[in-house]
């Protein structure tokens, strides 16, 4: 087995995407470290904290290409952080002006800001894929607005509903996640620059000016106070993404349940070989419905680690921060994987309308017992009607007869309900309430 599923050459594309892995890759991380160091020098040169000539040389010579990645790895294993070895190489690349690289900064300033830049790029990918999922779910909800099926509670048939109402529930949940992500961006896309303990003491009275100019260079918001030991920003976005993968896991699990042989109402799109068994030729096992919920569970684990990492000592603390290094990238990569798999799953979904109709008849009318009860209630009271219909349901189950047949043998029912009324009551299409209108309103809001 691979050391990690998200990095395995065999398994990685079932748990993440190359696009998201690239954003959080080693090379991408180091490249962004250089970007932040150059932006810092430019900001300080503009304000006059360092000589403009030095800022210009750093802008020219402090490049990702100046970093020997093998040497960086070797030095990092001694130092325990990537910044000091990076600064060492950039300093050498800039000659006599190299002394001004990383002026007044601390390691965590650079590393935190790099993560914010990664998150910003990851948001673009997530926004795109969420929009695509929303488009697919809107289409499914519209197409299946009136597709009748059994609604189920506690694992059993309850009342008729429509498949469109099921998918519009998924749509609404995803829209709320989209809104949450949008709302968190101003809180999350905030850079870090505070010096050793957040006072910017090494820059004297120019500290906040440098901070503001640096964030302007990076197109990030300026922090009101240093957040070295306040990790709620990162935890918030990680929890939001974990919620999103939980929704995707729930959707995939539902489709897996609807694929069961005894249900057979919805299937993942067929691709030769997908879900095949090594021994049973007939098998079409769910695959998306396995991996997406699995991704959700992995994300849940990392979210817990992020919450634990919120506990920091004093102005800065190492161990919780290191835990964050592991958890945050994995949550983003897993989210990217869950979104891609969900798009593929829902794009190819196979909805079996006929089977849904067959399953509505599986209980021999019991699924519409509430409709009969409510029709009798004006004559017998709700409790009186429930007692009579409950007795009829018990006989239906015992004698294996259709509920309508049992009701027709009961004078207390036929006294108030005609054959025609019973025919109408046992038509599932007549007992889906406001499902269509609810779907229409939700789709209108989603447009």
Protein Blocks (a to p, Z undefined) as FASTA:
>chain_A
ZZblklpmklmmmmbcfklmmmmgmklmmmmmmmmmmmmmmmmmmnopacfklmmmmmmm
mcfklpcfklmmmmmmmnopaklmmmmmmmmmnommlmmgophiafklmmmmmmmmmmmm
mmmmmmmmmmmmmmmmmmmmmmmmmmccdddeehiafbdcdfklmmmmmmmmmmmmmmmm
mmmmmmmmccddebjnonommnommmmmmmmmmmmmnopacdfbdcklmcklmmmmmmmm
mmmmmmmmmmmmmmmmmmpmklomaccdddehihpafklmkbccdfklmmmmmmmmmmmm
mmmmmmmmmpcghjbdfklmmmmmmmmmmmmmmmmmmmmmmmmmmmmpccdfklmmmmmm
mnnomlmmmmmmmmmmmmnojklmmmmmmmmmmmmmmnopafklmmmmpmklmmmmcfkl
mmmmmpmklmnojmmmmmmmmmmmmZZ
